[in-house]
Amino acid sequence: MRLLVVEDEARLSAALQRGLQAEGFAVDVAGDGQDGLEMARHGGYDAMILDVMLPRLSGYRVVRQLRAERNWVPVLMLSAKDGEYDQADGLDCGADDYLTKPFSYVVLLARLRALLRRGAHERPTVLAFGDLELDPAERRVTVSREEVVLTAREFALLEYLMRRPGEVVSKIELLDHVWDAAVETAPNAVEVYVGYLRRKIGRDRLETVRGAGYRLAAVTPAAP
């Protein structure tokens, strides 16, 4: 397994490299964000350990750029910034895990192994389907690049459908995942909110499959 460590603290970087090599990993090191980004683009790494506060480019910008380029290398962020919003920012930028300094080396290894088991599957930070885009972190939806304002329930309904693009999703499944399981909800609530959603994103983008459920449909806007 090939790992990339991007860390500007020389002593920590050297210690990580020695420790990981002792565990059988092949380890490359970069000392700033720009070099780390270039190496991650072309190195074919199985995982990446990425500091947040780096010279030239921050860890946030590095992982955001990699995900924008559809590079899905698993990323474990390291940072002395231990606030809950700092951790949320790292994960929302596209990192797979976040570990605060000082950290346990045993825990770092365990989290790294967990990332390697998952592999580099596609996991975009912004969901896209046809001309629909949904950003879960910013709670923002656009249709043909025009922002659409949705209620919390409409947003949750659209997000669930966009995580299953092209699939038929039943009313029961939508009730189970979009509505509160502890509160009894009539099945026609799904129909009502599908109607609300269609009025905002366009009827053609949300199909009814008779006897089965609903399915998102990609719509290509007409040329001007």
C-alpha positions as CSV (number, residue, x, y, z in Angstrom):
1,M,0.0,0.0,0.0
2,R,1.3,3.4,-1.0
3,L,0.7,6.4,1.3
4,L,1.2,10.1,1.0
5,V,1.9,12.1,4.1
6,V,1.5,15.9,3.7
7,E,2.8,17.6,6.8
8,D,5.0,20.7,7.3
9,E,6.3,19.8,10.8
10,A,9.5,18.0,9.9
11,R,9.8,16.0,13.1
12,L,6.3,14.7,12.9
13,S,6.5,14.0,9.2
14,A,9.7,12.0,9.7
15,A,8.2,10.1,12.6
16,L,5.1,9.2,10.6
17,Q,7.2,8.1,7.7
18,R,9.3,5.8,9.9
19,G,6.4,4.4,11.8
20,L,4.3,3.7,8.7
21,Q,7.2,2.1,6.8
22,A,7.8,-0.2,9.8
23,E,4.1,-1.3,9.4
24,G,4.9,-2.3,5.8
25,F,3.6,0.8,3.9
26,A,5.5,2.6,1.1
27,V,5.4,6.2,2.2
28,D,6.1,9.5,0.3
29,V,6.2,12.8,2.1
30,A,5.3,16.4,1.0
31,G,6.1,19.5,3.1
32,D,3.4,21.9,1.8
33,G,0.0,21.8,0.3
34,Q,0.9,22.6,-3.3
35,D,3.5,19.8,-3.5
36,G,1.0,17.5,-1.8
37,L,-1.7,18.3,-4.3
38,E,0.6,17.6,-7.3
39,M,1.8,14.3,-5.8
40,A,-1.7,13.2,-5.0
41,R,-2.8,13.9,-8.5
42,H,-0.2,11.7,-10.1
43,G,1.1,9.3,-7.5
44,G,-1.6,6.6,-7.5
45,Y,-1.7,6.5,-3.7
46,D,-4.0,4.2,-1.7
47,A,-4.5,6.8,1.0
48,M,-3.3,10.2,2.1
49,I,-2.6,11.7,5.6
50,L,-3.1,15.5,5.2
51,D,-2.4,18.3,7.7
52,V,-4.8,21.2,7.7
53,M,-2.5,24.2,8.4
54,L,0.1,23.9,5.5
55,P,2.2,26.5,3.6
56,R,1.0,27.5,0.1
57,L,-2.3,25.6,0.2
58,S,-4.3,24.6,3.2
59,G,-5.4,21.0,3.7
60,Y,-9.0,22.1,3.1
61,R,-8.1,23.5,-0.3
62,V,-6.1,20.5,-1.2
63,V,-8.9,18.0,-0.5
64,R,-11.5,20.3,-2.1
65,Q,-9.5,20.5,-5.3
66,L,-8.9,16.7,-5.4
67,R,-12.6,16.0,-5.1
68,A,-13.4,18.7,-7.7
69,E,-11.1,16.7,-10.1
70,R,-12.9,13.5,-9.1
71,N,-9.8,12.1,-7.4
72,W,-11.2,9.9,-4.6
73,V,-8.1,8.9,-2.8
74,P,-9.1,8.3,0.9
75,V,-8.0,11.3,3.0
76,L,-7.3,11.3,6.8
77,M,-6.9,14.9,8.0
78,L,-4.6,15.8,10.9
79,S,-4.9,19.0,12.7
80,A,-4.3,20.9,16.0
81,K,-7.6,22.6,15.3
82,D,-10.0,20.6,17.5
83,G,-13.2,22.7,17.3
84,E,-16.3,20.9,16.2
85,Y,-16.7,23.4,13.3
86,D,-13.1,22.8,12.2
87,Q,-13.8,19.1,12.0
88,A,-17.1,19.6,10.2
89,D,-15.3,21.8,7.7
90,G,-12.7,19.2,6.9
91,L,-15.3,16.5,6.4
92,D,-17.5,18.7,4.3
93,C,-14.6,19.6,2.1
94,G,-14.3,15.9,1.2
95,A,-12.0,14.3,3.8
96,D,-13.0,10.8,5.0
97,D,-11.8,11.2,8.5
98,Y,-10.4,13.8,10.9
99,L,-7.9,13.3,13.7
100,T,-6.8,16.0,16.1
101,K,-3.3,16.5,17.4
102,P,-1.9,15.3,19.7
103,F,-3.1,11.9,18.6
104,S,-2.6,8.2,19.4
105,Y,-0.5,6.5,16.8
106,V,-2.4,3.2,17.5
107,V,-5.7,5.1,16.7
108,L,-4.2,6.7,13.6
109,L,-3.2,3.2,12.3
110,A,-6.7,1.8,13.0
111,R,-8.4,4.7,11.2
112,L,-6.0,4.4,8.3
113,R,-6.7,0.7,8.0
114,A,-10.5,1.4,8.0
115,L,-10.0,3.9,5.2
116,L,-8.0,1.4,3.2
117,R,-10.7,-1.2,3.6
118,R,-13.3,1.2,2.2
119,G,-11.2,2.0,-0.9
120,A,-11.3,4.9,-3.3
121,H,-14.9,4.8,-4.3
122,E,-16.7,7.8,-5.7
123,R,-18.1,10.1,-3.0
124,P,-18.7,13.7,-4.3
125,T,-19.3,16.5,-1.8
126,V,-21.9,18.0,-4.1
127,L,-24.6,15.7,-5.6
128,A,-25.3,16.2,-9.3
129,F,-27.9,14.7,-11.7
130,G,-28.6,16.2,-15.0
131,D,-28.9,20.0,-14.4
132,L,-29.7,19.4,-10.7
133,E,-27.1,20.1,-8.1
134,L,-27.4,19.7,-4.3
135,D,-24.8,20.6,-1.7
136,P,-25.6,18.9,1.6
137,A,-23.2,21.0,3.6
138,E,-24.4,24.3,2.4
139,R,-28.1,23.2,2.2
140,R,-28.2,24.6,-1.4
141,V,-30.0,23.4,-4.5
142,T,-29.6,24.7,-8.0
143,V,-31.6,23.9,-11.2
144,S,-29.8,24.9,-14.4
145,R,-27.5,26.9,-12.1
146,E,-30.4,28.9,-10.7
147,E,-30.8,28.5,-6.9
148,V,-34.1,27.0,-5.7
149,V,-35.3,27.5,-2.1
150,L,-36.6,24.3,-0.5
151,T,-38.0,23.6,2.9
152,A,-36.1,21.1,5.2
153,R,-38.5,18.3,4.2
154,E,-38.3,19.0,0.5
155,F,-34.5,19.2,0.7
156,A,-34.4,15.8,2.5
157,L,-36.6,14.2,-0.1
158,L,-34.6,15.5,-3.0
159,E,-31.3,14.5,-1.3
160,Y,-32.5,11.0,-0.8
161,L,-33.6,10.6,-4.4
162,M,-30.3,12.2,-5.6
163,R,-28.3,9.6,-3.7
164,R,-30.1,6.9,-5.8
165,P,-30.0,8.5,-9.2
166,G,-32.1,6.7,-11.8
167,E,-33.4,4.2,-9.3
168,V,-37.1,3.7,-8.5
169,V,-37.7,4.6,-4.8
170,S,-40.9,3.4,-3.1
171,K,-43.2,5.5,-0.9
172,I,-42.5,3.2,2.0
173,E,-38.7,3.7,1.6
174,L,-39.1,7.5,1.4
175,L,-41.3,7.5,4.6
176,D,-38.7,5.4,6.4
177,H,-35.8,7.6,5.5
178,V,-37.2,11.1,5.1
179,W,-39.9,11.2,7.8
180,D,-39.5,10.7,11.5
181,A,-40.0,7.0,12.2
182,A,-41.3,7.8,15.7
183,V,-44.2,9.8,14.3
184,E,-47.0,8.1,12.4
185,T,-47.2,9.7,8.9
186,A,-49.8,9.0,6.2
187,P,-48.5,7.6,3.0
188,N,-50.1,10.4,1.0
189,A,-47.6,12.8,2.7
190,V,-45.1,11.5,0.2
191,E,-47.4,12.4,-2.7
192,V,-48.0,15.9,-1.2
193,Y,-44.3,16.7,-0.9
194,V,-43.5,15.2,-4.3
195,G,-46.0,17.7,-5.7
196,Y,-44.3,20.6,-3.8
197,L,-40.9,19.5,-5.1
198,R,-42.1,19.2,-8.7
199,R,-43.4,22.7,-8.6
200,K,-39.9,23.9,-7.6
201,I,-37.6,21.7,-9.7
202,G,-39.8,21.0,-12.7
203,R,-42.3,18.1,-13.2
204,D,-40.2,16.4,-15.8
205,R,-37.4,15.9,-13.3
206,L,-39.4,13.7,-11.0
207,E,-41.2,10.8,-12.5
208,T,-44.0,8.6,-11.1
209,V,-43.5,4.9,-11.8
210,R,-47.0,3.4,-11.3
211,G,-47.2,0.9,-8.6
212,A,-43.6,1.3,-7.7
213,G,-42.6,4.8,-6.6
214,Y,-40.7,7.7,-7.9
215,R,-37.5,8.2,-9.9
216,L,-35.4,11.3,-10.8
217,A,-35.1,11.9,-14.5
218,A,-32.2,13.9,-16.0
219,V,-33.4,16.8,-18.1
220,T,-31.2,18.7,-20.5
221,P,-32.2,22.3,-20.8
222,A,-33.2,23.4,-24.3
223,A,-30.5,25.4,-26.2
224,P,-31.1,29.1,-26.3
